[in-house]
């Protein structure tokens, strides 16, 4: 084992420690109380981002349910380094918005119309002109009209540019990059998908106005018993993605409940394809994945980054594991090794442990770890991912339903349930 393999799990376990997080939360809360400050939420909203529009609708309820003060900051598009396929992300967000709105009882255009830059600027001018206490309500009204194709008089007020610059600067200074975000007490919460984490925190702090103990935007799953659904579930994942680790076994369990076979499609991590992952994005993903794993009861936090040799050696054994009928246990083993057990897959000792515990023969596997034959199918999988209008991992395809992220497995289950009727 290398020095990195020894030290990395210790560092990562500290960074993902619930004890450390709760200690920081208590410190933040003590400072808030000491300064006589309210529970202040800062929402960073982009009016041409469907996720921001949905979040604004949800926040209208949150400010009534909890003893909070809300600041609304306007931001514009993320820098290109943060998302390699902004056009695909925009298309996915439009397709994603209606199912999310339906699931949580929120308002979004039935047939959304892509906003023009002129209409966006005019809508922003309305919002900027509103007094701070009314900014959320004006944002909601302007956004709903905008996405329904409502005509708005063109405006080019300098105040719009100033408001966007201020919002972007505050977002960056607090350490984030993405619209549709809430900042509260030194932590970030993305869109409607993370409001349950925020609500539970506010409930624990006694900030609920109603005394409710269950979040309004609770995502807790109640798995259906499942029936034979037919079809095929395609899973695109990367060994280096913590969300892939969190979503992998959840997806397999879902497919098992409905008797649906799976097609496993590993792809290379972004950094190994020459793309950038800025530090702010890496920090947020680790924090968010930690919180998600904890909520789902999934072990997480003792990490040895498999980037490079760890990924290459692991992928080199995928066909071997498939031939032995052990592909799914093998993938579950290496994902757990990298993200929960602090096992260094770039070293023989670590990879051997991940291989042997699922009943594979290390002596037969070891000569294969230097093979590069896997690069061909990794490229084919990446091309297939793009052909489905997707780019990130994990992604899931079931029939006509194509989703990005383990957050959207409920949409896959909806499709399987419908198919089983």
Buried (B, 14 or more C-beta within 10 A) or exposed (E): BEEEBEEBBEEBBEBBEEEEBEEEBEEBBEEBEEEEEEBEBBBBBBBBBBBBBBBBBBBBBBBEBBEBEBBBBBBBBBEEEBBBBBEBBBEBBBBBBBBBBEBBEBBBBEEBEEBBEEBBBBBBBBBBBBEEEEBBBBBBBBBBBBBEBBEBEEBEBEEBBEBBEEBBEBBEEBEBBBBBBBBBBEBBBBBBBBBBBBBBBBBEBEBBEEEEEEBBBEBEEEEBEBBEBEBEBBBBBBBBBBBBBBBBBBBBEBBEBBBBEBEBBBBBBBBBEEBEBEEBBEBBBBBBBBBBBBBBEBEBBBBBBBBEBBBBBBBBBBBBBBEBEBBBBBBBBBBBBBBBBBBBBBBBEBBBBBBBEBEBEBEEBBEBBEBEEBEEBBEEBBEBBEEBBBBBBBBBBBBEBBBBBBBBBBBBBBBBBEBBE
